[in-house]
Amino acid sequence: MNRTNDKTLKEAMAQLLNVYRLKGKFDETNVIAAWQDIMGVAVANRTKEIFIKDKKLFVRIESSVIKNQLVMMRSQIIENLNQKSGTVVVTEIIFL
């Protein structure tokens, strides 16, 4: 028996995140968690700190060589991170 207000679990979770205004933080957390998958183990192991504030991703890298390479790949990284999340979560990357 189908009810008119039946929802899938995915729809219910999306509605819950929107009602409590947690969608943005949820997406940010997913991007940070996906950093290793997107960038690889070598970069992830040299990442000391990573956080998002005002759609800016702040990343502290301990290797200056890797940091310089990542600076040159900045737009590609932003595109990959946003593609992984399915929405625009990051508009700028700042390497510390």
PyMOL CGO cylinders between C-alpha atoms (Angstrom):
from pymol import cmd
from pymol.cgo import CYLINDER

trace = [
    CYLINDER, 0.00, 0.00, 0.00, 1.54, 3.28, -1.14, 0.3, 1, 1, 1, 1, 1, 1,
    CYLINDER, 1.54, 3.28, -1.14, 0.96, 6.43, 0.82, 0.3, 1, 1, 1, 1, 1, 1,
    CYLINDER, 0.96, 6.43, 0.82, 1.14, 9.84, -0.78, 0.3, 1, 1, 1, 1, 1, 1,
    CYLINDER, 1.14, 9.84, -0.78, 3.84, 11.05, 1.60, 0.3, 1, 1, 1, 1, 1, 1,
    CYLINDER, 3.84, 11.05, 1.60, 6.15, 8.04, 1.27, 0.3, 1, 1, 1, 1, 1, 1,
    CYLINDER, 6.15, 8.04, 1.27, 9.78, 9.00, 0.61, 0.3, 1, 1, 1, 1, 1, 1,
    CYLINDER, 9.78, 9.00, 0.61, 12.93, 7.12, -0.04, 0.3, 1, 1, 1, 1, 1, 1,
    CYLINDER, 12.93, 7.12, -0.04, 15.64, 7.27, 2.59, 0.3, 1, 1, 1, 1, 1, 1,
    CYLINDER, 15.64, 7.27, 2.59, 17.75, 9.42, 0.26, 0.3, 1, 1, 1, 1, 1, 1,
    CYLINDER, 17.75, 9.42, 0.26, 14.93, 11.95, -0.16, 0.3, 1, 1, 1, 1, 1, 1,
    CYLINDER, 14.93, 11.95, -0.16, 14.27, 12.01, 3.58, 0.3, 1, 1, 1, 1, 1, 1,
    CYLINDER, 14.27, 12.01, 3.58, 17.95, 12.61, 4.37, 0.3, 1, 1, 1, 1, 1, 1,
    CYLINDER, 17.95, 12.61, 4.37, 18.18, 15.40, 1.77, 0.3, 1, 1, 1, 1, 1, 1,
    CYLINDER, 18.18, 15.40, 1.77, 15.09, 17.05, 3.25, 0.3, 1, 1, 1, 1, 1, 1,
    CYLINDER, 15.09, 17.05, 3.25, 16.49, 16.70, 6.79, 0.3, 1, 1, 1, 1, 1, 1,
    CYLINDER, 16.49, 16.70, 6.79, 19.81, 18.31, 5.79, 0.3, 1, 1, 1, 1, 1, 1,
    CYLINDER, 19.81, 18.31, 5.79, 17.99, 21.19, 4.09, 0.3, 1, 1, 1, 1, 1, 1,
    CYLINDER, 17.99, 21.19, 4.09, 15.55, 21.80, 6.96, 0.3, 1, 1, 1, 1, 1, 1,
    CYLINDER, 15.55, 21.80, 6.96, 18.34, 21.97, 9.55, 0.3, 1, 1, 1, 1, 1, 1,
    CYLINDER, 18.34, 21.97, 9.55, 20.63, 23.91, 7.17, 0.3, 1, 1, 1, 1, 1, 1,
    CYLINDER, 20.63, 23.91, 7.17, 23.32, 21.24, 7.36, 0.3, 1, 1, 1, 1, 1, 1,
    CYLINDER, 23.32, 21.24, 7.36, 23.66, 20.58, 3.62, 0.3, 1, 1, 1, 1, 1, 1,
    CYLINDER, 23.66, 20.58, 3.62, 26.62, 22.95, 3.19, 0.3, 1, 1, 1, 1, 1, 1,
    CYLINDER, 26.62, 22.95, 3.19, 28.58, 21.48, 6.10, 0.3, 1, 1, 1, 1, 1, 1,
    CYLINDER, 28.58, 21.48, 6.10, 27.73, 17.96, 4.95, 0.3, 1, 1, 1, 1, 1, 1,
    CYLINDER, 27.73, 17.96, 4.95, 29.11, 18.71, 1.47, 0.3, 1, 1, 1, 1, 1, 1,
    CYLINDER, 29.11, 18.71, 1.47, 32.24, 20.31, 2.95, 0.3, 1, 1, 1, 1, 1, 1,
    CYLINDER, 32.24, 20.31, 2.95, 32.86, 17.25, 5.10, 0.3, 1, 1, 1, 1, 1, 1,
    CYLINDER, 32.86, 17.25, 5.10, 32.50, 14.99, 2.07, 0.3, 1, 1, 1, 1, 1, 1,
    CYLINDER, 32.50, 14.99, 2.07, 35.05, 17.05, 0.11, 0.3, 1, 1, 1, 1, 1, 1,
    CYLINDER, 35.05, 17.05, 0.11, 37.56, 16.91, 2.96, 0.3, 1, 1, 1, 1, 1, 1,
    CYLINDER, 37.56, 16.91, 2.96, 37.00, 13.16, 3.37, 0.3, 1, 1, 1, 1, 1, 1,
    CYLINDER, 37.00, 13.16, 3.37, 37.53, 12.66, -0.38, 0.3, 1, 1, 1, 1, 1, 1,
    CYLINDER, 37.53, 12.66, -0.38, 40.87, 14.55, -0.40, 0.3, 1, 1, 1, 1, 1, 1,
    CYLINDER, 40.87, 14.55, -0.40, 42.92, 11.33, -0.28, 0.3, 1, 1, 1, 1, 1, 1,
    CYLINDER, 42.92, 11.33, -0.28, 40.87, 9.66, -3.02, 0.3, 1, 1, 1, 1, 1, 1,
    CYLINDER, 40.87, 9.66, -3.02, 41.16, 12.65, -5.32, 0.3, 1, 1, 1, 1, 1, 1,
    CYLINDER, 41.16, 12.65, -5.32, 44.77, 13.67, -4.64, 0.3, 1, 1, 1, 1, 1, 1,
    CYLINDER, 44.77, 13.67, -4.64, 46.32, 10.29, -3.91, 0.3, 1, 1, 1, 1, 1, 1,
    CYLINDER, 46.32, 10.29, -3.91, 48.16, 8.83, -0.96, 0.3, 1, 1, 1, 1, 1, 1,
    CYLINDER, 48.16, 8.83, -0.96, 51.44, 10.73, -1.53, 0.3, 1, 1, 1, 1, 1, 1,
    CYLINDER, 51.44, 10.73, -1.53, 49.77, 14.15, -1.30, 0.3, 1, 1, 1, 1, 1, 1,
    CYLINDER, 49.77, 14.15, -1.30, 47.39, 13.10, 1.48, 0.3, 1, 1, 1, 1, 1, 1,
    CYLINDER, 47.39, 13.10, 1.48, 50.28, 11.87, 3.62, 0.3, 1, 1, 1, 1, 1, 1,
    CYLINDER, 50.28, 11.87, 3.62, 51.96, 15.27, 3.32, 0.3, 1, 1, 1, 1, 1, 1,
    CYLINDER, 51.96, 15.27, 3.32, 48.79, 17.21, 4.09, 0.3, 1, 1, 1, 1, 1, 1,
    CYLINDER, 48.79, 17.21, 4.09, 49.03, 18.56, 7.63, 0.3, 1, 1, 1, 1, 1, 1,
    CYLINDER, 49.03, 18.56, 7.63, 45.76, 20.48, 7.84, 0.3, 1, 1, 1, 1, 1, 1,
    CYLINDER, 45.76, 20.48, 7.84, 42.71, 20.92, 5.61, 0.3, 1, 1, 1, 1, 1, 1,
    CYLINDER, 42.71, 20.92, 5.61, 39.52, 22.90, 6.17, 0.3, 1, 1, 1, 1, 1, 1,
    CYLINDER, 39.52, 22.90, 6.17, 36.91, 24.92, 4.28, 0.3, 1, 1, 1, 1, 1, 1,
    CYLINDER, 36.91, 24.92, 4.28, 35.74, 28.41, 5.17, 0.3, 1, 1, 1, 1, 1, 1,
    CYLINDER, 35.74, 28.41, 5.17, 33.52, 30.60, 2.95, 0.3, 1, 1, 1, 1, 1, 1,
    CYLINDER, 33.52, 30.60, 2.95, 33.94, 28.21, -0.02, 0.3, 1, 1, 1, 1, 1, 1,
    CYLINDER, 33.94, 28.21, -0.02, 37.73, 28.54, 0.25, 0.3, 1, 1, 1, 1, 1, 1,
    CYLINDER, 37.73, 28.54, 0.25, 39.72, 25.35, 0.81, 0.3, 1, 1, 1, 1, 1, 1,
    CYLINDER, 39.72, 25.35, 0.81, 42.74, 25.89, 3.06, 0.3, 1, 1, 1, 1, 1, 1,
    CYLINDER, 42.74, 25.89, 3.06, 45.41, 23.21, 2.78, 0.3, 1, 1, 1, 1, 1, 1,
    CYLINDER, 45.41, 23.21, 2.78, 48.68, 23.05, 4.69, 0.3, 1, 1, 1, 1, 1, 1,
    CYLINDER, 48.68, 23.05, 4.69, 51.25, 20.92, 2.85, 0.3, 1, 1, 1, 1, 1, 1,
    CYLINDER, 51.25, 20.92, 2.85, 54.56, 20.04, 4.49, 0.3, 1, 1, 1, 1, 1, 1,
    CYLINDER, 54.56, 20.04, 4.49, 56.47, 19.59, 1.20, 0.3, 1, 1, 1, 1, 1, 1,
    CYLINDER, 56.47, 19.59, 1.20, 57.27, 22.78, -0.72, 0.3, 1, 1, 1, 1, 1, 1,
    CYLINDER, 57.27, 22.78, -0.72, 57.84, 20.80, -3.93, 0.3, 1, 1, 1, 1, 1, 1,
    CYLINDER, 57.84, 20.80, -3.93, 54.38, 19.22, -3.78, 0.3, 1, 1, 1, 1, 1, 1,
    CYLINDER, 54.38, 19.22, -3.78, 52.86, 22.56, -2.78, 0.3, 1, 1, 1, 1, 1, 1,
    CYLINDER, 52.86, 22.56, -2.78, 54.30, 24.21, -5.92, 0.3, 1, 1, 1, 1, 1, 1,
    CYLINDER, 54.30, 24.21, -5.92, 52.93, 21.43, -8.12, 0.3, 1, 1, 1, 1, 1, 1,
    CYLINDER, 52.93, 21.43, -8.12, 49.49, 21.74, -6.51, 0.3, 1, 1, 1, 1, 1, 1,
    CYLINDER, 49.49, 21.74, -6.51, 49.47, 25.51, -7.03, 0.3, 1, 1, 1, 1, 1, 1,
    CYLINDER, 49.47, 25.51, -7.03, 49.88, 24.94, -10.76, 0.3, 1, 1, 1, 1, 1, 1,
    CYLINDER, 49.88, 24.94, -10.76, 47.03, 22.38, -10.72, 0.3, 1, 1, 1, 1, 1, 1,
    CYLINDER, 47.03, 22.38, -10.72, 44.70, 24.58, -8.63, 0.3, 1, 1, 1, 1, 1, 1,
    CYLINDER, 44.70, 24.58, -8.63, 41.82, 24.88, -11.13, 0.3, 1, 1, 1, 1, 1, 1,
    CYLINDER, 41.82, 24.88, -11.13, 41.89, 21.14, -11.93, 0.3, 1, 1, 1, 1, 1, 1,
    CYLINDER, 41.89, 21.14, -11.93, 41.76, 20.30, -8.22, 0.3, 1, 1, 1, 1, 1, 1,
    CYLINDER, 41.76, 20.30, -8.22, 38.79, 22.62, -7.67, 0.3, 1, 1, 1, 1, 1, 1,
    CYLINDER, 38.79, 22.62, -7.67, 36.96, 21.04, -10.59, 0.3, 1, 1, 1, 1, 1, 1,
    CYLINDER, 36.96, 21.04, -10.59, 37.64, 17.50, -9.32, 0.3, 1, 1, 1, 1, 1, 1,
    CYLINDER, 37.64, 17.50, -9.32, 36.52, 18.32, -5.77, 0.3, 1, 1, 1, 1, 1, 1,
    CYLINDER, 36.52, 18.32, -5.77, 33.29, 19.94, -6.91, 0.3, 1, 1, 1, 1, 1, 1,
    CYLINDER, 33.29, 19.94, -6.91, 32.60, 17.14, -9.36, 0.3, 1, 1, 1, 1, 1, 1,
    CYLINDER, 32.60, 17.14, -9.36, 33.03, 14.58, -6.59, 0.3, 1, 1, 1, 1, 1, 1,
    CYLINDER, 33.03, 14.58, -6.59, 30.56, 16.42, -4.35, 0.3, 1, 1, 1, 1, 1, 1,
    CYLINDER, 30.56, 16.42, -4.35, 28.06, 17.09, -7.11, 0.3, 1, 1, 1, 1, 1, 1,
    CYLINDER, 28.06, 17.09, -7.11, 27.78, 20.77, -6.18, 0.3, 1, 1, 1, 1, 1, 1,
    CYLINDER, 27.78, 20.77, -6.18, 30.02, 23.83, -5.93, 0.3, 1, 1, 1, 1, 1, 1,
    CYLINDER, 30.02, 23.83, -5.93, 31.63, 23.51, -2.52, 0.3, 1, 1, 1, 1, 1, 1,
    CYLINDER, 31.63, 23.51, -2.52, 35.04, 25.06, -3.27, 0.3, 1, 1, 1, 1, 1, 1,
    CYLINDER, 35.04, 25.06, -3.27, 35.69, 28.16, -5.37, 0.3, 1, 1, 1, 1, 1, 1,
    CYLINDER, 35.69, 28.16, -5.37, 39.28, 28.82, -4.32, 0.3, 1, 1, 1, 1, 1, 1,
    CYLINDER, 39.28, 28.82, -4.32, 42.21, 26.90, -2.83, 0.3, 1, 1, 1, 1, 1, 1,
    CYLINDER, 42.21, 26.90, -2.83, 44.74, 28.53, -0.54, 0.3, 1, 1, 1, 1, 1, 1,
    CYLINDER, 44.74, 28.53, -0.54, 47.92, 26.60, 0.18, 0.3, 1, 1, 1, 1, 1, 1,
    CYLINDER, 47.92, 26.60, 0.18, 49.50, 27.42, 3.52, 0.3, 1, 1, 1, 1, 1, 1,
]
cmd.load_cgo(trace, "trace")
